[in-house]
Amino acid sequence: MSGATALDLRWPIGGLFTALGLLLAGYGLLSTGSSADYARATSVNINLWWGLVMLVFGLTLLLSVRRTGRSPSLRGAALSPEGRAVEERERRLGLERDER
């Protein structure tokens, strides 16, 4: 089928949040001994907690992509009458690439 394939945005966004969450949580773990840094934040290690939140959010996005198990395809278009007409026209004009 010709045209751009759909990009599931959960992959790059989930990867970004996972990587940033790991970095921020790691920094929060390494700086737990210095309570002077967190005195303004009522002694709460903000880096650790927000790193964990970002990590959980990123992993949730990545797991939801794996759980759906769908590959980015436009297969549903071939099932409609309009989609079949477009497929036939592309086949007739030689515009369709065989990607199998």
C-alpha positions as CSV (number, residue, x, y, z in Angstrom):
1,M,0.0,0.0,0.0
2,S,1.4,3.4,-0.9
3,G,1.5,6.4,1.4
4,A,3.1,7.0,4.7
5,T,2.9,4.4,7.4
6,A,1.5,5.4,10.7
7,L,4.0,6.1,13.5
8,D,2.8,5.2,16.9
9,L,4.0,8.1,19.1
10,R,4.0,5.9,22.2
11,W,7.4,4.5,21.1
12,P,9.5,7.7,21.0
13,I,7.7,9.4,23.9
14,G,7.8,6.3,26.1
15,G,11.5,5.9,25.3
16,L,12.2,9.6,26.1
17,F,10.3,9.5,29.4
18,T,12.0,6.2,30.4
19,A,15.5,7.5,29.7
20,L,14.9,10.9,31.4
21,G,13.2,9.1,34.4
22,L,16.2,6.8,34.8
23,L,18.6,9.8,34.7
24,L,16.6,11.9,37.1
25,A,15.9,9.0,39.5
26,G,19.6,8.0,39.4
27,Y,20.6,11.5,40.2
28,G,18.1,11.6,43.0
29,L,19.5,8.3,44.4
30,L,23.1,9.7,44.3
31,S,22.2,12.9,46.0
32,T,20.1,11.4,48.9
33,G,22.8,12.1,51.5
34,S,22.8,15.9,50.9
35,S,19.7,17.1,52.8
36,A,20.9,20.7,52.4
37,D,20.0,20.6,48.7
38,Y,16.5,19.6,49.5
39,A,15.9,22.0,52.5
40,R,13.8,24.4,50.4
41,A,11.6,21.4,49.3
42,T,10.8,20.4,52.8
43,S,13.4,17.7,52.7
44,V,11.7,15.8,49.9
45,N,14.0,14.3,47.3
46,I,12.2,15.8,44.3
47,N,14.6,14.4,41.8
48,L,14.1,10.9,43.0
49,W,10.3,11.1,43.1
50,W,9.8,12.8,39.8
51,G,12.3,10.5,38.2
52,L,10.3,7.5,39.4
53,V,7.1,9.1,38.1
54,M,8.6,9.7,34.7
55,L,10.1,6.2,34.6
56,V,6.7,4.6,35.4
57,F,5.0,6.8,32.8
58,G,7.5,5.9,30.1
59,L,7.4,2.2,30.9
60,T,3.6,2.3,30.8
61,L,3.7,3.8,27.3
62,L,6.2,1.2,26.1
63,L,4.3,-1.7,27.6
64,S,1.0,-0.4,26.1
65,V,2.6,-0.5,22.7
66,R,3.9,-4.0,23.2
67,R,0.5,-5.1,24.6
68,T,-1.5,-4.0,21.5
69,G,0.9,-6.0,19.3
70,R,-0.2,-4.1,16.2
71,S,2.3,-3.1,13.6
72,P,1.8,0.3,11.9
73,S,-0.2,-0.6,8.8
74,L,-3.0,0.7,6.9
75,R,-4.6,-2.7,6.3
76,G,-8.1,-1.5,7.2
77,A,-8.3,0.7,4.1
78,A,-8.2,-2.3,1.8
79,L,-11.4,-3.6,3.4
80,S,-13.6,-0.6,2.4
81,P,-14.9,-0.1,-1.1
82,E,-13.0,3.1,-1.4
83,G,-9.8,1.4,-0.3
84,R,-10.3,-1.4,-2.7
85,A,-10.8,1.1,-5.5
86,V,-7.6,2.9,-4.6
87,E,-5.7,-0.4,-4.4
88,E,-6.9,-1.4,-7.8
89,R,-6.0,2.0,-9.4
90,E,-2.5,1.8,-7.8
91,R,-2.0,-1.7,-9.1
92,R,-3.2,-0.7,-12.5
93,L,-0.9,2.3,-12.7
94,G,2.1,0.4,-11.2
95,L,2.3,2.7,-8.2
96,E,2.1,0.0,-5.5
97,R,5.2,-1.4,-4.1
98,D,5.3,-5.1,-3.1
99,E,6.7,-5.0,0.5
100,R,6.3,-8.6,1.4
